[in-house]
Amino acid sequence: MDQLARLRWQCRRGTKELDFLLTSYLESGYLLADKKEKAFFTELLMLEDDKLIEVLLGDEPLVANKTSTGCQSDAASQSSIKRLFECVQKGYTL
């Protein structure tokens, strides 16, 4: 399975909202992202749904774990999350 197909599969979550948000970013922003942003997105996909929602809504900061690919600082992670939402808004409307 190639990397994009694997990521698309990982974007399928327990809620339609997360499915929509993650898949929309994958299709509209991921391919244009730099290596750091791609690594950050991959890290986001490793989170459980409840934690992922908290991080995306800004209720919970993303904390690096020891197996992380190099989690960004809080400001950089918030910037990447903002870009994720912007890509979704540009590519899709509800």
DAFEN-V523713 format. One record per residue. RES is the residue in one small letter. D_LAST is the distance of its C-alpha to the last C-alpha in whole Angstrom. Layout:
BEGIN
res,d_last
RES,D_LAST
RES,D_LAST
END
This chain:
BEGIN
res,d_last
m,31
d,30
q,28
l,24
a,25
r,26
l,23
r,20
w,22
q,22
c,18
r,18
r,19
g,19
t,16
k,13
e,11
l,14
d,14
f,10
l,11
l,14
t,14
s,12
y,14
l,17
e,16
s,15
g,17
y,20
l,22
l,23
a,23
d,27
k,29
k,28
e,25
k,25
a,27
f,25
f,22
t,25
e,26
l,23
l,23
m,26
l,25
e,25
d,21
d,22
k,24
l,21
i,19
e,21
v,22
l,18
l,18
g,21
d,23
e,25
p,27
l,27
v,31
a,32
n,34
k,37
t,36
s,33
t,33
g,33
c,31
q,30
s,31
d,29
a,28
a,27
s,25
q,23
s,23
s,21
i,19
k,18
r,18
l,16
f,13
e,13
c,13
v,10
q,9
k,11
g,10
y,7
t,4
l,0
END
